[in-house]
């Protein structure tokens, strides 16, 4: 009995000792947090390790003197000086009048000037100078300059651009350069910590942190994207998304924004897909993809139940291209494609990604659901029409009018561009300012519609813009790459 009482007393003393020592408990908890066991992780070592392989990318274009869109005046000179001092962007000074004895201005046909076009980010993937970035960062640029963290600057060569995945490869002339290790996006877990490094608003080597919000997010683009809550802003494009092991697992590419700035949602191209594209760009300068010639849609739960399927999955064939691989292989409208070469099709967007990754000329087996039963169909993959290499092959007729009340200067599409884009009309955005820039539009976008009116050409666009009520919001249908979306422009900046 005495022994039992002793044991009880000992237990009470131990409990009381714990209750009367809260400082000791807090100290232990803080020590655990400091050691990374609990609380926020320490990103300092990670940033120090990976930062040197992240680069700043600035692009320029060549224009004739007096056509660089930089009006003279004290206010403009102050703005140019601001960019020179704080962002390192060499803005060309305005052309000065000719002081020759004849008192004439310089010849307007003189040599073109190099003016800034944009700023982005990238990262080195090989010691001999190959750099990954976004296609929209470098596409259409006349010159590309890459700056390392040690302030060395290189003129880069564009190796290839793929607009469908927004991936580009450029190369600089260097050896033994720092590079990032490639990770495996398939091992990512929702809630996992990641960091982004880039040049938001031109501020080089900026580090931001967050978590993986979702994997394989379908945003209507060619690839499923990684969604994070890492702060990503204009200028971060092309920079790496890095896991806690110091491996790059994505290329920061897009943000969801109603204001043009960060709103808690950003997207990255998975690095495995980016590397697959980069390998083709390095080898041939372009990307070859497969196609089977079908138009597809989602399979709803109601349709699946009605057709006797165990669950809603696959891609519903809505239309079969006449004379295409699918028709030759025996696919029919109404078929539901369940598998492609043995891989399950969970949702319709899985199919074009699988087909696109297949080499043209390859024989493929599709498992389809038709009239209450599954069957196999074999067909030969054809080649998707390749994109043109990113270089200026055709001069577009430039609009004579300056940027309008929306902040847009546009020009007509050439007939070749219309054929490539498979559109009947539309205008190309040449420059962006003001309300349009805040809404996220950028040069190279194609505007197909303004409010409910089709835009046939630049003249039509100017007429429609001229009818807009002052300070009234407008919506434009914008084509960027293979995707189209409506963008709201607020002229009054609200």
Buried (B, 14 or more C-beta within 10 A) or exposed (E): EEEEEEEEEEEEEEEEEEEEEEEEEEEEEEEEBEEEEEEEEEBEEBBEBBBBBBBBBBBBBEBEBBEBEBEEEEEEBEEBEEBEEEBBBBBBEBBEEEEEEEEEEBEEEEEEBBBBBBBBBBBBBBEEBBBBBBBBBBBBBBBBBBBBBEEEBBEBEBBBBBBBBBBBBBBBEBEEBBBBBBBEBEEBEEEBBBBBBBBBEBBBBBBBBBEBBEBBBEBEBBBBBBBBBBBBBBBBBBBBBBBEEBBBBBBBBBBEBEEBBBEEBBBBBBBBBBBBBBEBBBEEBBBEBBBBBBEBEEBEEEBBEEBEBEEBBBBBBEEBBEEBBBBBBBBEEBBBBBBBEEEEBBBBBBBBBBBBEBEBEEEBEBBBBBEEEEEEBEBBBBEBEEBEBBEEEEEBEBBEBEBBBBBBBBBBBBEEBBEEBEBEBBBBBBBBBBBBBBBBBBBBBBBBBBEEEEBBBBEBBBEBBEEBEEEEBBBBBBBBBBEBEEBEBBBEEE
